Amino acid sequence: MREKEELTVFRYKDYPVVRWKNGQGISREVITSFSEGENFDWRLSLADISQSGEFSEYKGYQRLITLVEGDGCGLIFGEGKKKDLTQLHEPFSFDGGLPLRCNLYGGATKNLNLMVRQDCITARWTVCNIGASEKVELEGDNIHIFFCLRGTFQFIEAATRSPFLEEWDSAKLYRKSNAVISINAEFPAKFLHIKLSGS
Protein backbone atom coordinates (compact mmCIF):
# COMPACT_ATOMS: atom_id res chain seq x y z
CA MET A 1 0.00 0.00 0.00
CA ARG A 2 1.52 3.28 -1.08
CA GLU A 3 0.24 5.91 1.30
CA LYS A 4 1.57 9.09 2.85
CA GLU A 5 2.20 8.85 6.59
CA GLU A 6 -0.31 11.51 7.53
CA LEU A 7 -3.73 11.89 9.13
CA THR A 8 -6.67 12.84 6.90
CA VAL A 9 -10.06 13.75 8.37
CA PHE A 10 -13.31 13.16 6.45
CA ARG A 11 -16.57 14.88 7.47
CA TYR A 12 -19.99 13.24 7.32
CA LYS A 13 -21.49 16.34 5.69
CA ASP A 14 -18.99 16.04 2.82
CA TYR A 15 -19.48 12.35 1.96
CA PRO A 16 -20.70 12.01 -1.66
CA VAL A 17 -24.10 10.33 -2.10
CA VAL A 18 -24.22 7.48 -4.65
CA ARG A 19 -26.80 4.89 -5.67
CA TRP A 20 -26.26 1.22 -4.90
CA LYS A 21 -24.96 -0.98 -7.68
CA ASN A 22 -28.42 -2.60 -7.97
CA GLY A 23 -30.17 0.77 -7.85
CA GLN A 24 -32.32 -0.09 -4.80
CA GLY A 25 -30.84 2.38 -2.30
CA ILE A 26 -28.24 5.06 -1.63
CA SER A 27 -24.96 5.20 0.25
CA ARG A 28 -22.63 7.93 1.39
CA GLU A 29 -19.07 7.21 0.27
CA VAL A 30 -16.76 7.66 3.26
CA ILE A 31 -13.42 6.55 1.74
CA THR A 32 -12.65 4.53 -1.40
CA SER A 33 -9.20 3.30 -2.44
CA PHE A 34 -8.16 2.24 -5.96
CA SER A 35 -4.75 0.85 -6.95
CA GLU A 36 -5.44 0.18 -10.63
CA GLY A 37 -8.35 -0.46 -12.96
CA GLU A 38 -12.01 0.23 -12.24
CA ASN A 39 -12.45 -2.09 -9.25
CA PHE A 40 -11.73 -0.62 -5.83
CA ASP A 41 -9.35 -2.28 -3.37
CA TRP A 42 -11.44 -1.28 -0.38
CA ARG A 43 -14.36 1.01 0.37
CA LEU A 44 -16.04 2.35 3.49
CA SER A 45 -19.57 3.73 3.12
CA LEU A 46 -22.77 4.54 5.03
CA ALA A 47 -25.86 2.90 3.56
CA ASP A 48 -29.34 4.35 4.08
CA ILE A 49 -31.85 1.48 4.03
CA SER A 50 -35.42 2.75 3.71
CA GLN A 51 -37.14 -0.47 2.60
CA SER A 52 -36.65 -4.23 2.59
CA GLY A 53 -34.96 -5.61 -0.49
CA GLU A 54 -31.92 -7.18 -2.08
CA PHE A 55 -28.32 -6.18 -1.39
CA SER A 56 -25.89 -5.73 -4.28
CA GLU A 57 -23.52 -8.67 -4.81
CA TYR A 58 -19.77 -8.01 -4.67
CA LYS A 59 -18.00 -11.19 -5.73
CA GLY A 60 -14.39 -11.29 -4.59
CA TYR A 61 -14.97 -8.93 -1.65
CA GLN A 62 -15.29 -9.49 2.07
CA ARG A 63 -17.92 -7.28 3.71
CA LEU A 64 -18.20 -5.90 7.22
CA ILE A 65 -21.54 -4.35 8.22
CA THR A 66 -22.40 -2.43 11.39
CA LEU A 67 -25.73 -0.93 12.45
CA VAL A 68 -25.28 2.74 13.42
CA GLU A 69 -28.90 4.00 13.49
CA GLY A 70 -32.42 2.55 13.56
CA ASP A 71 -34.14 -0.67 14.66
CA GLY A 72 -32.02 -2.82 12.38
CA CYS A 73 -32.90 -5.63 10.02
CA GLY A 74 -32.68 -9.32 9.34
CA LEU A 75 -30.13 -10.53 6.80
CA ILE A 76 -31.21 -13.59 4.80
CA PHE A 77 -28.54 -15.24 2.66
CA GLY A 78 -29.21 -17.28 -0.47
CA GLU A 79 -28.18 -20.55 1.16
CA GLY A 80 -30.66 -20.00 4.00
CA LYS A 81 -28.37 -18.56 6.67
CA LYS A 82 -29.94 -15.74 8.72
CA LYS A 83 -28.43 -12.99 10.85
CA ASP A 84 -30.23 -10.39 12.98
CA LEU A 85 -28.56 -7.00 12.72
CA THR A 86 -30.29 -5.21 15.60
CA GLN A 87 -27.52 -4.29 18.06
CA LEU A 88 -25.82 -0.95 17.48
CA HIS A 89 -22.09 -0.98 16.76
CA GLU A 90 -21.67 -4.77 16.58
CA PRO A 91 -19.78 -5.57 13.33
CA PHE A 92 -20.70 -8.64 11.28
CA SER A 93 -18.50 -9.99 8.47
CA PHE A 94 -19.55 -12.09 5.46
CA ASP A 95 -18.68 -12.95 1.86
CA GLY A 96 -19.85 -10.10 -0.37
CA GLY A 97 -20.50 -12.49 -3.27
CA LEU A 98 -23.37 -14.26 -1.51
CA PRO A 99 -26.96 -13.45 -2.53
CA LEU A 100 -28.44 -11.45 0.34
CA ARG A 101 -31.83 -9.95 1.24
CA CYS A 102 -32.50 -7.41 3.98
CA ASN A 103 -35.83 -7.31 5.87
CA LEU A 104 -36.35 -4.16 7.97
CA TYR A 105 -37.69 -4.61 11.50
CA GLY A 106 -38.94 -1.04 11.88
CA GLY A 107 -38.30 2.22 10.09
CA ALA A 108 -35.27 3.20 8.04
CA THR A 109 -31.82 2.19 9.26
CA LYS A 110 -28.29 3.33 8.58
CA ASN A 111 -25.44 0.79 8.28
CA LEU A 112 -21.69 1.26 8.04
CA ASN A 113 -20.20 -0.97 5.32
CA LEU A 114 -16.59 -1.93 4.71
CA MET A 115 -15.69 -3.94 1.60
CA VAL A 116 -12.18 -5.25 0.90
CA ARG A 117 -10.79 -7.32 -1.96
CA GLN A 118 -10.28 -10.86 -0.71
CA ASP A 119 -7.23 -11.48 -2.93
CA CYS A 120 -5.06 -8.64 -1.64
CA ILE A 121 -6.43 -6.85 1.45
CA THR A 122 -6.89 -8.09 5.03
CA ALA A 123 -9.09 -6.15 7.44
CA ARG A 124 -9.20 -6.29 11.24
CA TRP A 125 -11.43 -4.18 13.43
CA THR A 126 -12.05 -3.20 17.05
CA VAL A 127 -14.86 -1.19 18.64
CA CYS A 128 -13.35 1.14 21.27
CA ASN A 129 -14.92 3.20 24.06
CA ILE A 130 -13.20 6.35 25.36
CA GLY A 131 -13.91 7.91 28.72
CA ALA A 132 -11.62 10.95 28.64
CA SER A 133 -8.45 9.70 27.00
CA GLU A 134 -7.12 6.50 25.47
CA LYS A 135 -3.84 5.31 23.98
CA VAL A 136 -4.04 3.24 20.79
CA GLU A 137 -1.25 1.09 19.39
CA LEU A 138 -0.78 1.35 15.65
CA GLU A 139 0.91 -1.54 13.86
CA GLY A 140 3.31 -0.47 11.14
CA ASP A 141 2.71 -0.88 7.40
CA ASN A 142 -1.06 -0.65 7.92
CA ILE A 143 -3.76 1.82 6.99
CA HIS A 144 -5.76 2.74 10.08
CA ILE A 145 -9.33 3.97 9.75
CA PHE A 146 -11.15 5.55 12.69
CA PHE A 147 -14.91 5.98 12.35
CA CYS A 148 -16.70 7.95 15.08
CA LEU A 149 -19.73 5.98 16.23
CA ARG A 150 -20.70 8.28 19.09
CA GLY A 151 -19.41 11.39 20.85
CA THR A 152 -16.47 13.62 19.92
CA PHE A 153 -12.72 12.95 19.99
CA GLN A 154 -9.37 14.08 18.60
CA PHE A 155 -5.89 12.60 18.05
CA ILE A 156 -2.87 13.85 19.98
CA GLU A 157 0.70 13.08 18.88
CA ALA A 158 3.59 14.97 20.51
CA ALA A 159 2.47 18.62 20.43
CA THR A 160 0.09 18.13 17.49
CA ARG A 161 -3.66 17.89 17.90
CA SER A 162 -6.06 16.92 15.12
CA PRO A 163 -9.46 18.54 14.56
CA PHE A 164 -12.23 16.95 16.62
CA LEU A 165 -14.16 14.14 14.94
CA GLU A 166 -17.91 14.16 15.54
CA GLU A 167 -20.51 11.43 15.04
CA TRP A 168 -20.01 9.62 11.70
CA ASP A 169 -16.88 11.60 10.82
CA SER A 170 -13.82 9.48 10.00
CA ALA A 171 -10.05 9.66 9.74
CA LYS A 172 -7.40 7.74 7.81
CA LEU A 173 -3.79 7.30 8.93
CA TYR A 174 -0.97 5.22 7.44
CA ARG A 175 2.03 4.28 9.61
CA LYS A 176 5.25 2.78 8.29
CA SER A 177 6.36 1.61 11.73
CA ASN A 178 4.72 0.76 15.05
CA ALA A 179 3.51 3.75 17.05
CA VAL A 180 1.27 4.74 19.95
CA ILE A 181 -1.07 7.73 19.71
CA SER A 182 -3.36 9.34 22.27
CA ILE A 183 -7.05 9.93 21.67
CA ASN A 184 -8.82 12.58 23.72
CA ALA A 185 -12.61 12.74 24.10
CA GLU A 186 -14.61 15.77 25.23
CA PHE A 187 -17.38 13.41 26.36
CA PRO A 188 -17.55 9.59 26.49
CA ALA A 189 -17.09 8.52 22.90
CA LYS A 190 -17.00 5.37 20.79
CA PHE A 191 -15.21 4.58 17.54
CA LEU A 192 -14.54 1.72 15.14
CA HIS A 193 -10.83 1.16 14.50
CA ILE A 194 -10.15 -0.66 11.22
CA LYS A 195 -6.67 -1.94 10.29
CA LEU A 196 -6.06 -2.66 6.61
CA SER A 197 -3.00 -4.52 5.38
CA GLY A 198 -1.92 -5.91 2.04
CA SER A 199 -0.84 -4.74 -1.40
N, C-alpha and C positions, 0 to 999 in steps of 0.2 A: 504494500500500500504506500503510495507516494503522497504524503501529506506534509503540510507545514506544521511545525511544532508550536501551535498557537491556539488560543481559545476563541471560538466564534459563537456568538449568541444569536439565536433565532427567536423572533417574537410571534406569538400566536396570531396577532392581528395582521401579520405580514405573510402568513402561509398562503400560497396560491390554492385556489379551489379548482379541482378537476373532477370529471365524471369517472366512475368506475369503468373498468375495461368492458364489462357486460352492459353498461349503460343504465343499471338499476339503482344507482345511488351516487353520492358525491363524497369526496375525501379532501382534506386539506393536506397538501404536501409539506411535511416538516423538513426533511432532508432526503435527497436522492443522490447516489454516487454512481457514476459511470466510469469504466476504465477504457472500454472500446466498444464500438458497435452500438446498436439501438437498445440492447437489453441492459438494464441496470444491474449493478453488483449487489447493492442493498438499498432499501428505501424504508423510511419511517414516515407514517402518515396517520392522520386522525380521520376516521370514517364516521359520517353521520348516517345512522340507520333509522329511517322513518317508517319502514314497513317490512313485513316478512318477505323473504325471497331468497334467490340464489346468490351465492358469493361467486366472484370471478375465480377461475382456475389459474394457478401459476405453477405450471409444471417445471420442476428443477429448482424450486425455491422452498426454503423452510420458512414457516410463518409463526410469528409470536403475536398473540392478541390479548389485550388487556382492557377491561371495562373501566371507563373513567367517568361516565355519567349515565344516569337512567336506571331502569329496573332490570336491564339485561335481557338476555335471550337464550334460547336453546339452540345449540349447533347440532345438526343432524348430517352425518357423513354418508356418502353413497353406499358404503359397505354395512351401514346400520349402526355404527358407533354413534353415541350421543354424549354431549357435554353441556352442562348448564354453565352459562357465563353470567352469573348473577352477583358475584362478590367483587366489589370495587378493588382495583389495583392488584389482582391476582393473575399473573401472566399464565397463558396456556399456549403450548407450542404444538404444531402439527405440520404435516406435509401439505404444502400449498397446491400440489397437483391433484389432490383428492376432491371429488365432487362434494359440495357442501351447501346446505340450506340453513338459513337462519330464521327462527320463529320468535318474534318479539313476545315478551311476557307482559308488557305494559305499553307505555308511550315510547317515543323516540329515544334511542340510546346513542352514546358516542363511544367508540372503541379506538384505542391506540393500536396500530398495526406495524410490525417490523417484518420485512421480507428480506432474506439473504439467499444468494446463490449457493446451492448445496455443494457445487463442485469446487468452490474456491474460498468461501467465507465461513468462518465459525463465529457464532454469537453466544455470549453468556450474559446473564442479567441478574441483578439484585435489586429488590425494593428496599429502600433505606428511609428510616425516620430520623429527623434531626430535632433535638430539643432546642439548644441554643447554638451549639457548634459541634462539628464532627470532623474527624480526619479520615481521608479516603486514600487507600493505596492504589496507585496506578501502575499496572504492569507495562513494561516497555514494549515497543513495536506493536501497539494496539491503538485503535481509534476508540475513544471513550465518549459515549453519548449520555447526557444527563437530561432527563425529561421531568419537569416539575409537575408532580401529581396534585400537590396541595401546598398552600402556604407561599412563602417568599424566602429565597436564599441567594447568597453570592459566594464566589470562590475567592480565597485569599492565598496568595503565594508570595513569600517574602514581604515586600512593602506594597505589592500590587493587589488591588481589589477589583473584581469584575463588576459590571452592572448587576443589579438584583434581577433574578429570574422570578417571574410570577407564574400563577397557575397556567399550565399548558405551554409555557415557554420552554425552550430547550437550548442546549449548548453542546458543541462538539470540540474535542481536544485530542490531538495526537501526541503521544510521548514516545521518544526513541529509546529511553531508558526508564528503569523503575523510578518512581517518585511518590511523594506523599503530599497531598494538598489539604488545606483546611476549607471547610464549608461552614459559613455562618448564616444562621436563620434569624430573622426578626421575630418570628413567631414559630411555634412547632410546625415543621414542614415535612414533606415526603417527596421522594423522587425515585425514578427508575434509572439505574445505572446500567448501561449496556456496554459490553466490551466486544469489539469486533476485531478479528485477526484473520490473516490470510493474504492472498495476493490480489 
